[in-house]
Amino acid sequence: MDVRKFNQEAWDRDVDNGDRWTIPVTPEEVAQARAGEWSLILTPTKPVPRHWYPARLEGCQILCLASGGGQQGPILAAAGADVTVFDNSPKQLGQDQLVAERDGLSIKTVEGDMADLGCFADAEFDLIFHPCSNCFAVDILPVWREAFRVLKPGGYLLAGTCNPVRFVFDEIAQDDRHELVVRHKIPYSDVTDLTAEELKRYQQVRPLQFGHSLEDQIGGQLAAGFVLVEMFEDRFDESDLISRYLDTFIATRALKPHPAS
């Protein structure tokens, strides 16, 4: 199965269906960002602390990685940054273009695979904003290596990830019976861990998902060369069964250090 192509088409459908992660920001939100009043999320609900960003965004080169949808990119551009939005879904990128044209923003959009940033030069960006999207990638270690390569020394990677505990439980039991039933091992893959019937059911309603180990999610950043500076956890509201018991998302702020002198 071509996972990238399938998920590209799935996210394009989500745009057509008005999924919450595909709805662009409003003109009012853009105006507030221009006035210095703005916040963004890497995870479902908690705003990213403002000190995680550069003190001044004017002229800051920011890569919104796997972050189409007309949400993060336009806000950062309105706040003064030079923004590039990179995403696998043409329609998600179209949402950023829509806001840019509507509100007079300068945003560059690039279609591609988050694990291959070969279109960008080494040390091109000051900041990478990467919300919870690598659960749609088969392998996330190349994502961290490429992010490290294209980030300038002294720059930061802000990333949202899914705690793998989210993928331990049987999704059918949650959706149909509102029960938490332990079923899967980590690492998890929709492609290999669902039955053919289950895969067909979920292929019709969402992108393919993958549950990566914490070793790959956190340790993978460290192995790529990053230094973990700060983190916080987050969860959905109680309509999500697992979120009634624990936080299941992690946001990290990781530094690309300057080379040793």
C-alpha positions, 0 to 999 in steps of 0.5 A: 500500500502506498501510505503517502498517497492514501493519506494524501487523498484522505486529508483532501477528503477531510478538507471537503468534509470540514474536519476541524484540522482543515478549517482556516483561521478567520480574518479576525484571528489574522488581524489579532495576530498582526496586532500581537495577540495570537497563540497556537497549539501543537496538541489538541488543546494547550497553547504553546508557551510564547517563550518557545518562539523567538522573541521577535518573529519579523524576518524569522524563517519558519517551516510549518512541517506537515502543518497545512490547513490554513491554521498555523502558517497564516498566524505566524505570517501575520505575526511577522514571520517568513513562513513556508508551509510543507504538507502532503495534501494539496487541499490542505495547502490550498487552505493556507493559500486561501487565507494568504490571498484573502488577508494579504499574507505572504506564505510559501506552500510546498507539497511533499513527504515530511520525511524528505525535505530535499527541496530545502537547503541545510540550515535554512530555517530558524524555527520548525513548527510540527504539530501532531502529524507524524502519527500518519508517517510509517517511520518518523526517524527520517523526519527528525533527521531532516528537521535537524538538517534544515534547521539553523544552529541555535534554532528550535523544533517545536513538535507535537506527538502522540503517546503510544498508549493511544494505540494500545487499545482496540479502536472498534471497542472504543467506537462501538462499545465505549470500552477500553480493551488492550489489544495492540503492541507498540509500534503499531500500524493500521496496515498490519495490525487491523483485520482486512475488514477493520482496515476497510472500515477505517480507510473510509473515514480517516487517514492511516495511522501509526503508533510510534514508540517513545524511543523513536519519538523522543529518543529519535530527536536526541539521536538526530542531534537535538537537545530537549529543552522543554515539554508538556503533555495534553489530552482531548476532552472527556468525550475521548475515553483514554483522555478521561484517565491520562494525557496522551499527547506530548509537545516538545521544544528541542534545540539544534545546538551550535557546533562545538568550537 
